[in-house]
Amino acid sequence: MSPRTTAIRLGILAAGGALTALTAAGPAAALDDANNHPPVYKGRVTAKTGLLLRTAPTRGSKVIRTEPYGKVVTIFCKTTGDRVANNNRWYLLTDGTWAWGSAHYIANIGQVPRWC
């Protein structure tokens, strides 16, 4: 396993652990000081044939599920990974299972997601 793959997997584990900690601590711990809500980022799938969601932000990683064209998805954060049509941004989605989708095929709704 390459150092980059290890770093990506550690990042996923850290993000999942942070979300678990916030959930376990209760609603008060999950509040954002700025607006009393945790940040929520949304996007709409623009891939006409559906979006492949993967285990890592790489084109060669395992596909774990798909989302249909037009579906609104919840984005936890963004990172860099393999380029898809000259775009190296990937979003970590939290709908059902944690999975990575190429930002090239997800149009932001509202705020741009934070970095992982």
N, C-alpha and C positions, 0 to 999 in steps of 0.2 A: 504494500500500500504506500502510495507516495505521501510525502509530507503535506502536500496541499489537500489530499483526500482526508488525511487524519485531522487537519485543522478544520475542514468543513464539517466533518462528523462531530468534532468537539463543539463547534459552534451550534450545531443542531441540538446536541445534548444540553448545552448551557441554556439555550432559548427555551427548551422544553422544561428544564428544571426551574427556570425563573417563572414560567407560567404556572407550574405546579405549586410553587411556593406562594404565589399570589392567591391562587385558588384556595389553598389550605389555610392561609392566614385570614381569610374572610373578606367581605366586601370593603371594609374600611381600609385594609392594607393595599387594595388594588386601586385606590383613588389617585387620580392625577391632580397635583396641586393647582394646575392652571384652570381646569374646567370640571373638577370633581368626577371625571370619568377616565378610565384607561384609554389610551389612544386606540382607535379602531380605523383600519385602513381597508378600503374596498376597491375592487377592480372588476371589470367586465371582460370575459373571455372573447377575444376577437378572432381566434383561429377558426376558420370556416368548417373544418372537419373535426373540431374539438381539440382541446389542449391536453397533451400528455403530461402527467405529473410524475416526478421522479424522486428517487431516494437522495439525490445530491444535485447540486447545480451544474451538472454536466450532461452533455448530449448522449453520452454512452452509459449513464447510470440506469439502473433498473426502473422501468415504468411500473408504478404502483396503482395508478388509477387515471381516469380521464374526466374532464369537465366539458360539457357541451358548449357550443357557440352561444354567446349571449348570456351565459350564466354569470351572476354576480358572486364573487368569491371574497373571502376575508383574508387579508394579508397581514402577517405578523411583522415581517421585516424584509429587507432586501440585502443582497450581497452581489459580488461579482463571480462569474463563472465562465463557462464556455460561451463563445459568441454564437448568437443565432441571428442571422441577417444583420451583421455588424452591430449587434446590441449584446453586451456582456452582462447585463443586469438580470438577476433571477429573484423571484419572490418566494418566500416561505409561506405557504398557505395553510390555514388551520381548519378548513372545513372537513370535519370527519376524521381524517388522518393528516398528520404533518407531511407535507410534500412540497417539492420545489417545482415551480413553473417558470418558463422563460417570460421575462417582462415584455419581450417583443410581442407576445400574444395576449397581453393583459393591459387594458386601458384603465388608467387610474380614474377613480371616482372620488373627487375631493382631494385631500392632502396626499402628497407623495409619501410613501412608506419610509420609515426610519431605517437606518443601517443596522444590521444584526451585530 
